[in-house]
Amino acid sequence: MNDVKYIDRASGTLVTESVMGDGALRFAYETLLGRNLWPVLFGSKAISAIMGLFYDSRLSKRAIRQLAAIPGCIAEEAEKPIEDYRCFNEFFTRRLKPGARPLGEGFVSPADGRLMLYINADPDKPFPLKGATKSLREVLGPENAKRLTDKRYDIAVVRLAPVDYHRFHFPCDCETKEPPVVLAGEYHSVNPIALTMRPDVYADNERQIVACDADFGRFWMVDVGAFGVGTIVQTYGGTRHAKGEERGYFKFGGSTVIIIARAGALKFDVDLVGNSAIGVETRVKCGERIAQATVP
């Protein structure tokens, strides 16, 4: 399989992604033996939970420097020196120094990650990639799917890699009138290496769905668990939220935040639309503008 590439928005350059555990991912998804092990590796939370216990222990502290050495992990942004973190997950879920993620204008990215847009999507057609068989309604689950009353939706997928800042935030001022909906599922990787072989990951993996109401209408944020992610933690409280407020975090593993809004409610930035049209993700940072709301 070819290397995973994305466009770094800040520089405009095409970058080859440094994948933590690249060899293991390729074994699991690109070999017959690996695929035969899927029920054991990804069919339950057990493996991810065991990994979580290790990464929550002091025995994992050595892995902090290993992660910090991977290109794209900027340890200097962390609020504490790396030697002050007790375990790997404490560093992985780190907060950043004040000002490290300034808020841009408009509707901003909820997380650091590689962004792909699916504009004007039919909620009943396969999503998100060629080869997928499940729809946006199946991603949202039966309770929220009933509320998809528009014919078309715009979808932004923000894929987090292990090197990224793993807290996620509210992308605009909004309200949450009901608790997150938790949908149990599998624990496949969300890396493109895995998505090529398992394109229905976003509908099959464990996910937590937060319905948000903003000036431009209702939108949903779907937090997708993945292999190695022992926990998705929602940290927010109350019902009213300011743009940039922390919403939660992922423990170890590559994860994804999906934004779903009525088609046209958000006018996404031209560069993001153009890159997505040619099938290339764009590296964005949390708090960076990705769209402008269009109030009806």
N, C-alpha and C positions, 0 to 999 in steps of 0.2 A: 504494500500500500504506500502511496505517496506521503510525504511529510505533511503535517497539518500547518497551514499557513493562514495568516490573517493580516489585515491592514492596521498598523498602528496609527490611530487618529491624530495623535500629537505631531508625528513626523511625516505622515502620509506614505510611509515605506511599508513594503511587504515583508513580513517577519515569519520565520519558521518557529513554531511553538516548541518550547522545551517541556516535554511531557514527563512528569514524575511517574515512575513505574511503567515507562513505555514498553519495556520488554515483557512485563507481566500482562499488560493489556493486549499486546499483540498475540501472546500465547493464548489468552482466554478467548479472543474473538477471531483469530485468524488461523487457528489449528483445529483439526477434528477433535483431538483429545480435549482441548480447552473448551470447545462448545459442548462436548458431552458432560462437562463438569458444571454447566450453568445452573442446574437445579441446586447443587451444593453451594456454589459460590454466591449466586444471586437470588435464589428462590426464597430465602428467608433472611431475617435480620440477624441471625446468629453470628455469621462471620463478621459483619460490620460491628456488631455489639462487642465481640471479643477484641477486635481491633480498637474500638473505642476505649475499652478498659485499659489496654496497653498505653494508648496515647494520652490517657488521663493520669498515668502513673509517672513517677520520677524516672523510671527506667527508660522512658522515651525522650529524655532531655537531649540526648546526643543528636536526635533527629532534627532538632531545631536548626543547628548549624548546617545540616545537610540541605534542608529546605531553603535556608537563607542564601545558600551558595548558588541556587538555580537562577539563571537569568530571568528577570521579571519580578523577583521577590525583593522588595526594597525594605530591608530590615530597619534602616535608619528612620523610616516613617513611624515605626511603632512607638507607643507612648513610653515604653521602658526599654532599656538595653536588653539584648536577647539573653544575657546571662541571668537576668532577674526573673525570667519565666520559669516556673516550677516544673512544667511538663510541656510536651509538644502541643497538646490541644490548647493550653493557655496562650501559647504564642500564636497558634493557628487562628484563634478567635480574638486576637488582639484588637484593641482600640488603637487609633492613630493619634499622633500629636495634633493639638488644635491647629486648624488651618490647613491640614494636609489634604483635605477634600473640600475646597471652597464651593459654595453653591452657585451654579450658573442661573441664567434667566430661564423662564419657561418650565417645561416638564423635563425633569432631569433623570439620569440613570439611577436606578435604585441600588446598584452595586458595581464594583469593579468587574469587568469581564469582557467577553467577546460577543458582540451584539449582531444578531441577524433578524431582519424584518420579513414578515409575511403580510403583505398589504392586500386588503380586499379579499380576505379568505372566506370561503364558504364553511360555516360551522359543521356541516354534515359531510364534508369531503375529507380524505385522509390528510393528516397533519403530523409532522411538519415536512418530512423529506420524501423524495422519491422512494417508493418501496413501502411506505407506511400504509397501514390498513385501518387505523383508528382515527377518529375525528376529534375536533376541538370539543365537542360535547362530551366525548369520553374522557378527555383530559380533565375537564371540569367536574365530572361526576354527575350523577342524576339530579342532586338537589339544585346545583347551580345551572346545569344544562337547561332546566325548565325556564330559566330567566333569559336565555339567549333568544330574544324576540326579534332582533334585527336580522336581515338577510346576509349581511357581510360584516366582518370584523378585521381589525388590524392587530397584528400580534408582534410583539418584540420579545425575542428570546435572548437573555443575557446569561451566557455560559461562564461560570467561574472555574478557573483552574486552581490547583493547589497553591500556586505562588501568589494568588490574589488575596487582597483584604476580604475577609469572609463574613463581615457584617453587612446587613442590607437595610435599606432606609425607605421612607415614604418619598415618592418622586414629585409630589405636589401637595398642597393643602387639601385635606380630604377628611371624610368621616368613615368610621367603621361601625355599623349599627348591629353587627352580629359577630359572634366568635368565629375563629377560623374553622373551616371544615377539613377534617383530617381523613384522608383516603389511604388505607393500607395498600401495600403493593410490593413489588420486587425491588432489587437494589443494584440494577445494572449501572455501569459507568455511563456518564453523559459525554465523555470525550468523543470526538468525531470518529476515532478508531472503532469505538463501540457502536455509535449511531449508524454507521454504515451497515453493520451486521444485525443491529436490533433497532430499526427506525421507529418502533412504537414505544420507546423508552418513556417519553413524556406522558403517555397514557397508562403505562404499566407500573412505573416506579411509585414508591410512596410519595405523596404530596400533601401539602397543606395549602388551602385556598382561602385568601382573604378578599372579601368583597368590599370595595371602596366607592364612596360617592363623592364626586367633585363637581365643580361648576359646569363641566362639560358632560356630566352624566356618570353613570356607573362604569367602573372598570374593575377587573380582577387581577390579583397578583397570585401567581402559583409558584410555591417554593417546592422544588423537586429534590427529593433525597437521592442518593446514589451510593455506589459501592464505597465502603469505608466511612460513610456518613452515619455515625451512631445516633445522631440527634439533630433535629431541626428545632431551634429554640426561638419562640416568639417572645420578645422582651417588652413590647409596647403595652401601654395601659390606657384606659379611657376610650372615648369614642371620637374625639377631635384631634387631628394630627397636623402639625406644621410640616411644610416641605423640608426634607432633610432629617427629620426625626428618626432615630434608630427604630427599626421594626423588629429585628432579630438577628440570628446568626446561624451558620452551619458549623458543626464540628467537622473533623477531618474528612476530606474527600472532595472531589470536584463536584459542584452542584450547579443548579440553574434557578434563575428567577424569570418567570414568564409574565408579561403584561398583556392583557387582552382588553381591547376597547372597541366600541362601535366604530365601524369604518368611517374615516374622516373626522372623528372627534379630536384626533391628534394629528397635526401636520408634522411629520417626521423630517428631520434635517436632510437636505439634498444629498450630502455625501453618504449618509447611512443608507438612504434609499438606493442610490447608485451602486454602492458596494454589494448590497444584498441582491440587487437585480442580476449581478454576475456570479452570485453564489459565494461571495467572500465575506467572512465576518469582519467586524471592525472592533478593535480594542478601545473600550471606553472606560472612563473612571467614574466612580460613584460621585454624584452631585453635578456631573457635567451635563449641560443641556443636550437633549436628544430630540426634543419636539416642542411645538408650541400648541397649546390647547386652542380649539376653535369652539367658542361657546355658542350654542344654538340660539 
